[in-house]
C-alpha cells in the first residue's frame, strides 16, 4: 500500500488504460486534409507503367489520371502534385521543354482545373525531368550547375505553370535566390494568387533513388552528384538559414525533404518560424516500408500510419506521400 507523497503518486499508465482516455489526451491526429498525393504523368493514351522500385506506384497517361483526381476529391485529399515523365526526344541540355506552354504539365493542369476546379494542384519547378544530364539546373563547360542562368529558366517555367492555372508552384531545385525571382515574375504578370511552396531544406539524400527511376532522370544523372546545390545531410543550422531566406523572398510554405530521417529539421523549422511547413515522405522511405512489410517483417498499414503521424508530431502541417490514397481510404472507412 502506498500513501500520498510516496512513489508512485502519479501513475502515467492510468490515462493509457482505456481507448477513451487515450483518445482524450491524443496530441496529434492524421486526417485526409494533411495529405498531398504525388503522381507521375505521361503523354499519350491508355499508358500505365509500373515503377519497379516503387510497389503499387504507376506512371499514368492523362486519360488515366482523371479517375485518380476524382478519387482525391471524393476522399477529401486537398492537393494533387504532378511530376512529368518525358520522352527522351524532348530532353535537352538546357531543359527548354520545361517552359513550353503546351507541354505535358501545363496541359495536365488546364484539364484538371477544368474537370476538378476544387482540387488543389501543385507542380514541381526544377529542370531534372527535362534535361539530358538529369541535373536540376544548367551546366557550364566544366559540368558545374550554374545558378543565375538556371534561375532565369525556372522563372519562365513557374510562370508557364501559373498561367496554366496551377495553384502552387514548388521550386525543388535549391538554386540561390530563385524564390524571390519567381515571386517577382509571378507578381509582374498578375499571378498574385499563385502560392509558392519552397523546397527550402532539400538534402542531398540517398533516399531519392526510386523517384529518379520513376521520372527517368536516374540513367541520365548516372554517377553525377547534386551535392553542389542540395544540402549536406550533416547540417541542421543551415536549414534554418535556407528557410529564413525563402520566407523573406516570398515563399508561402516551406518544405523539408526527405521526411522521417529529417524530422528533427521539421521540428526546428516549425518552432523557429511558425510558418506553414510540409514534409516529403520520399520514394526511398515509401519503398523501404513496403519492402519490409511485404517480406513479413512489419505490419504494412500500421507502419504506414505511424510514419505519417510522426511527421505531424514533428510539426508538419501536411505530408507529400505516395500512401495518400491508401491512408485517405482507411481514414474514410474508419469514419
Buried (B, 14 or more C-beta within 10 A) or exposed (E): EEEEEEEEEEEEEEEEEEEEEEEEEEEEEBEBEBBBBBBBBBBEEEBEBEBEBBBEBBBBBBEBBBEBBEBBBEBEBBBBBBBBBBEEEBBBEBBBBBBBBEBBBBBBBBBBBEEBEEBBBBBBBBBBBBBBBBBBBBBEEEEEBEBEBBBBBBBBBBBBBBBBBBBBBBBBBBBBEBBBBBBEBBEEEEBEEBBBBBBBBBBBBEBBBBBBBBBBBBEBBEEBEBEEBBBEBEBBEEBBEBBBBBBEBBBBBBBBBBBBBBBEBBBBBBEEBEBBBBBBBBBBBBBBBBEBBEEEEBEBEEBBBBBBBBBBBBBBBBBBBBBBBBBBBBBEEEE
